[in-house]
């Protein structure tokens, strides 16, 4: 009821949740309806070319219920920028070395299958003049039901691919490449990453 009180008092306009699996979000929406209180207007899940598990249940639920989907991690912590190479260790100061979060990023992506997927994307983009990070963000934004993507950057230079992404044209060949990047990866648990 605390969130409902904030909405009714005019202190917030919309409420959302982060890292809810579809079943948990469905429960919350049903409870809001049953109790006659404000419901979630948006959800914030992880989503990128390497992690698409939300497509099976969460995205269809959000489209059906009219919820905004504001995804985070669209370039997989920089992994989809192509700057990390197979066989190398993550360098000091990178997202993959930042304490507990760094360990989580390594568990998610620092694996030969993921390096191979990034290499496939790199080779497919060769000669196209498109930055990997821009393509990764543009692909996320082009998916049905995605409202926006949260992009982090530690420099103005890192922000450039995000600024280029909305204007990037994704032709059929590029969309097929993006699908192939994911199809070669092992499937992960739908609840991985949820808290």
Buried (B, 14 or more C-beta within 10 A) or exposed (E): EEBBEBBEEEEEEEBBBEBBBBBBBBEBBEEBEEEEBBBBBBBBBBBBBBBBBBEEBBBBBBEEBEBBBBBBBBBBBBBBBBBBEEEEEBEEEBBBBBEEEBEBBBEBBBBEEBBBBBBBBEEBBEEEEBBBBBBBBBBBBBBEBBEBBEBBBEEEEBEBBBEBBEEBEBEEEBEEBBEEBBEEBEEEEBEEBBE
